[in-house]
Amino acid sequence: MSHTEGLDARIGKDWISIEHSVSMEEIQGLEIVTEGTDTGQLLVEIIDGAGEKTRTKLVKSNRVAANLRSNRWALSLSGLPIGQIVRIKLRLPKSEKQEAATIHFIY
């Protein structure tokens, strides 16, 4: 398994959109690395070439000990009805400020 160099973005409580065209034939998943958020929710919306949207919510509990938490959020794309990703939208609904994030495609 390998991943791309990454797309940089700044995410927060409002949706941000990242334009990027990639074929799903080779992609197994996404990894989003946030600058400082390791608990709460990360909303991910994937838009394909036909304009169809697939939205998912990634949740990390604050009940996990702080030393065991990670700022890496992973999403498997297997089984999702997506042919080609043309845009990715991200949102941290509880965030008070924007923070840096990097999106990696996992092959």
C-alpha positions in Angstrom: 0.0 0.0 0.0 1.3 3.5 -0.9 -0.1 7.0 -0.9 0.2 10.2 -2.8 2.3 13.2 -1.7 -0.9 14.9 -0.5 -3.2 17.8 -1.2 -2.9 20.7 1.3 -6.0 22.5 2.6 -7.3 24.6 5.5 -10.4 23.1 7.0 -12.8 24.3 9.7 -16.5 24.6 10.5 -17.5 25.6 7.0 -17.3 23.3 4.0 -14.1 23.7 1.9 -13.9 22.2 -1.6 -10.8 20.7 -3.2 -10.9 20.2 -6.9 -9.0 17.1 -8.0 -9.6 14.5 -10.6 -8.5 10.9 -9.9 -9.8 7.6 -11.1 -11.1 5.2 -8.5 -9.8 2.2 -10.3 -6.5 2.4 -8.3 -7.6 4.2 -5.1 -8.4 2.2 -2.0 -9.0 5.0 0.4 -8.3 8.4 1.7 -6.2 9.5 4.7 -6.7 13.0 6.0 -4.1 14.3 8.4 -5.3 17.3 10.5 -2.9 19.8 12.2 -4.3 19.4 15.7 -7.8 17.8 15.8 -7.7 14.2 17.1 -11.3 13.9 18.4 -14.7 14.9 17.3 -16.1 14.7 13.8 -14.7 15.1 10.3 -17.3 15.2 7.5 -16.2 14.1 4.0 -18.2 14.6 0.8 -16.9 13.0 -2.4 -18.3 14.2 -5.7 -17.9 12.1 -8.8 -17.8 13.0 -12.5 -21.6 12.7 -12.8 -22.2 15.1 -9.9 -23.3 12.4 -7.5 -22.4 13.0 -3.9 -21.3 10.5 -1.3 -21.1 11.9 2.3 -19.6 10.2 5.3 -18.9 11.2 8.9 -15.7 10.1 10.6 -15.9 10.2 14.4 -13.2 9.9 17.0 -14.1 9.7 20.7 -12.5 11.8 23.4 -12.8 8.7 25.7 -9.6 7.4 24.2 -6.5 8.2 26.3 -4.8 11.3 24.9 -1.5 9.5 24.3 -3.3 6.9 22.1 -5.1 9.5 19.9 -4.1 10.3 16.3 -4.7 13.2 14.0 -4.9 10.8 11.0 -8.5 10.1 9.7 -8.9 7.1 7.3 -11.7 6.4 5.0 -12.0 3.2 2.9 -13.5 3.8 -0.5 -14.2 0.1 -1.3 -17.8 -0.6 -1.9 -18.7 3.1 -2.4 -20.5 3.8 -5.7 -17.9 6.2 -7.0 -16.3 6.0 -10.5 -14.2 9.1 -10.6 -13.5 11.7 -7.9 -13.6 15.3 -9.2 -14.0 17.1 -6.0 -13.7 16.5 -2.2 -15.3 18.6 0.4 -14.2 18.6 4.1 -15.6 20.1 7.3 -14.8 20.0 11.0 -18.2 21.0 12.3 -17.1 21.7 15.9 -13.9 23.6 15.1 -13.6 27.2 16.2 -10.8 28.0 13.8 -9.4 26.7 10.5 -6.4 24.4 10.6 -4.1 22.9 8.1 -4.9 19.4 6.7 -3.3 17.1 4.1 -5.4 14.7 2.0 -3.6 11.5 0.8 -5.0 9.0 -1.8 -4.2 5.5 -0.7 -3.3 3.0 -3.5 
